[in-house]
Each structure stands twice: as C-alpha cells, then as structure tokens.
Amino acid sequence: MGRLKIDLVNCTGCRMCEIWCSVIHEHAVNPKKSRIRVVLNGLPEQPVPVVCQQCKNASCADACPLKAISYHEKSGAWVVDEKRCNGCGLCVEACPFGAITLHPERNVAIKCDLCGGNPQCVAYCQRNFLTYSPGGERVKELNELAEQKREAFAAKKLGRMLASWGIQSED
C-alpha cells in the first residue's frame, strides 16, 4: 500500500502540494479541486495537509454502492472510477479523515490516487516535508518492529525459564 508521509512539525503550509495537485489533475490552479488539502488547525494555527491514508480496509470503498472505488495494485492506491461514480457522497461520509471530496463542477468523488505511483505533490514540495512510501518501506518497518518484539519476548521468556531453575539472569 503506497502512502504519503507528512512532516507536520516542519510543514510551512505553503500549499504548493494543493496547487500542483490541482494543476496535474485539473489543469488549473484551484485548491478546491485538489486531492490534498491544507487545513489550518490550533492556536497558533498549524498547517496540516490532509490526504487519503490509503487504508488497508478502505471504508470509502465499502460505502460505495456502485463500487466506484477500487484498489489499484500497481500504484498501491484506492482510486475513483469517475464514470461509475454518481456523486452520492457516501464515500465522503465514510472517510474518517475527510480526505475525499466531491468535485465542485463534475459532482463526482475525488481523492488522492498517488498519481499512479508517482505523487506530484511530493515532487513539488520545495522542502521535502512531503514524502512517498510505495509500501515496501512500511513492510520493512513492521518486520523490524516484529523482530524487536520477538527478541523482547524471547528474552523475557528465557529470564523466566532461568529463574525457575534458580539461575540469575545477567541482564
């Protein structure tokens, strides 16, 4: 599963990601047509780019009665088939992140499709606060975490076993 990663601590809220997303997808500078949205939150206001999280079990796809949202294996993204979408908005209601909107003119769902596996918002993020993980990194991270957990479990189990034999562990 591909995923965009955002450095929220350093993001300046320049909105270049919004601008380039709308240019790439809509051939116009129009943030209302962008698949990524920068939200200002808190006091003082902190910019937070909001984009599809490419969920493993996508509630937006489950909510779509026309099955207009499907997983694209090559890009690792959930994509909207605009020809099938009727603009009912059930996917918008189902998305826990607010990452899906209805196109203001075509009345169809729009969301991040990772630009087919080459997200242009990442390419145009001037300070590299937006990065892309095609999915392999996440697998590596999870496997490393699992290895750490296995080692901790084994050490704990060994400690108990040695204690039951009356042997003091040297940790």
C-alpha positions as CSV (number, residue, x, y, z in Angstrom):
1,M,0.0,0.0,0.0
2,G,1.5,3.3,-1.0
3,R,1.3,6.2,1.4
4,L,2.2,9.8,1.6
5,K,4.1,10.9,4.7
6,I,3.9,14.4,6.0
7,D,6.5,16.1,8.3
8,L,3.9,18.0,10.3
9,V,6.5,19.6,12.6
10,N,8.2,21.4,9.7
11,C,5.4,21.9,7.1
12,T,5.0,25.6,6.5
13,G,1.6,25.4,4.9
14,C,2.9,26.9,1.6
15,R,0.1,25.0,-0.2
16,M,2.3,24.0,-3.2
17,C,1.0,20.5,-2.8
18,E,-2.6,21.7,-3.3
19,I,-1.6,23.9,-6.2
20,W,0.3,21.2,-8.1
21,C,-2.3,18.6,-7.4
22,S,-5.0,20.7,-9.0
23,V,-2.7,21.6,-11.9
24,I,-1.8,17.9,-12.5
25,H,-5.3,16.6,-12.2
26,E,-7.4,19.5,-13.4
27,H,-5.0,21.6,-15.5
28,A,-5.9,24.7,-13.4
29,V,-4.8,26.3,-10.1
30,N,-7.8,25.6,-8.0
31,P,-7.3,24.2,-4.4
32,K,-11.0,23.2,-4.3
33,K,-10.2,20.7,-7.0
34,S,-7.1,19.4,-5.2
35,R,-6.9,15.8,-3.8
36,I,-4.7,17.1,-0.9
37,R,-6.0,19.9,1.3
38,V,-4.0,22.0,3.8
39,V,-6.1,22.7,7.0
40,L,-5.0,25.3,9.5
41,N,-5.6,24.0,13.0
42,G,-5.0,25.1,16.6
43,L,-3.7,28.3,18.1
44,P,-1.3,29.3,16.9
45,E,-2.5,27.9,13.6
46,Q,-0.5,24.9,12.4
47,P,-0.9,23.8,8.8
48,V,-1.9,20.2,8.4
49,P,-2.0,18.7,4.9
50,V,-4.9,16.2,4.8
51,V,-4.7,13.4,2.2
52,C,-6.0,9.9,1.7
53,Q,-4.3,7.4,4.0
54,Q,-4.8,4.6,1.6
55,C,-6.4,2.4,4.3
56,K,-5.9,-1.3,4.2
57,N,-9.7,-1.8,4.7
58,A,-11.0,1.3,3.0
59,S,-14.3,2.4,4.4
60,C,-14.9,4.7,1.4
61,A,-14.8,1.7,-0.9
62,D,-17.0,-0.3,1.3
63,A,-19.6,2.5,1.4
64,C,-19.8,3.0,-2.3
65,P,-22.9,1.3,-3.6
66,L,-21.6,1.4,-7.2
67,K,-18.1,0.0,-6.4
68,A,-16.6,3.1,-8.0
69,I,-13.6,3.0,-5.6
70,S,-11.2,0.1,-6.1
71,Y,-7.7,-0.8,-5.2
72,H,-5.1,-0.2,-7.9
73,E,-2.4,-2.8,-7.4
74,K,0.3,-1.0,-9.4
75,S,0.1,2.3,-7.7
76,G,-0.9,1.0,-4.3
77,A,-3.8,3.5,-4.1
78,W,-7.6,3.3,-3.8
79,V,-8.9,5.1,-7.0
80,V,-12.2,6.5,-8.0
81,D,-13.7,5.4,-11.3
82,E,-15.4,8.7,-12.2
83,K,-17.5,7.0,-14.9
84,R,-19.1,4.8,-12.2
85,C,-19.4,7.4,-9.5
86,N,-22.9,9.0,-9.2
87,G,-21.8,11.7,-6.6
88,C,-24.0,10.2,-3.8
89,G,-21.3,11.3,-1.2
90,L,-21.4,8.1,0.9
91,C,-17.7,7.7,0.5
92,V,-17.2,11.3,1.8
93,E,-19.3,10.4,4.8
94,A,-17.4,7.1,5.4
95,C,-13.9,8.6,5.2
96,P,-12.6,9.1,8.8
97,F,-10.0,11.7,7.6
98,G,-12.1,13.9,5.4
99,A,-9.8,13.1,2.5
100,I,-12.5,12.6,-0.1
101,T,-14.5,15.5,-1.5
102,L,-17.0,15.9,-4.3
103,H,-15.7,17.7,-7.4
104,P,-17.3,21.2,-7.4
105,E,-18.3,21.0,-11.0
106,R,-18.5,17.3,-12.1
107,N,-20.2,16.2,-8.8
108,V,-18.0,13.0,-8.6
109,A,-15.8,11.9,-5.7
110,I,-12.2,12.9,-5.9
111,K,-9.3,11.7,-3.7
112,C,-5.6,11.1,-3.9
113,D,-4.7,8.4,-6.4
114,L,-0.9,8.8,-5.7
115,C,-0.7,10.0,-9.3
116,G,-0.4,6.4,-10.4
117,G,2.5,5.7,-8.1
118,N,4.5,8.9,-8.7
119,P,2.8,11.6,-6.5
120,Q,3.5,15.0,-8.0
121,C,2.8,16.8,-4.7
122,V,5.9,15.1,-3.4
123,A,7.9,16.2,-6.4
124,Y,6.9,19.8,-5.9
125,C,7.2,20.0,-2.1
126,Q,10.1,22.5,-2.0
127,R,11.5,21.4,1.4
128,N,10.8,17.7,1.1
129,F,8.3,17.8,4.0
130,L,6.1,15.5,2.0
131,T,7.5,12.1,1.0
132,Y,6.2,9.0,-0.6
133,S,6.5,5.4,0.6
134,P,5.5,2.9,-2.1
135,G,4.7,0.3,0.6
136,G,7.9,-1.7,0.8
137,E,9.2,0.7,3.5
138,R,6.2,0.0,5.6
139,V,6.6,-3.7,5.3
140,K,10.3,-3.3,6.3
141,E,9.3,-1.1,9.3
142,L,6.7,-3.6,10.5
143,N,9.0,-6.5,10.1
144,E,11.7,-4.7,12.1
145,L,9.1,-4.0,14.8
146,A,8.1,-7.6,14.9
147,E,11.7,-8.7,15.2
148,Q,12.2,-6.3,18.2
149,K,9.0,-7.7,19.8
150,R,10.2,-11.3,19.2
151,E,13.6,-10.6,20.8
152,A,12.0,-8.9,23.8
153,F,9.5,-11.8,24.2
154,A,12.3,-14.4,23.9
155,A,14.5,-12.5,26.5
156,K,11.6,-12.3,28.9
157,K,10.7,-16.0,28.4
158,L,14.4,-17.0,28.8
159,G,14.6,-14.9,32.0
160,R,11.6,-16.7,33.5
161,M,12.9,-20.1,32.5
162,L,16.3,-19.4,34.1
163,A,14.6,-18.0,37.2
164,S,12.6,-21.2,37.5
165,W,15.9,-23.2,37.5
166,G,17.3,-20.9,40.2
167,I,19.8,-19.2,37.8
168,Q,20.2,-15.4,37.9
169,S,20.0,-13.6,34.6
170,E,22.9,-11.3,33.8
171,D,20.9,-8.5,32.1
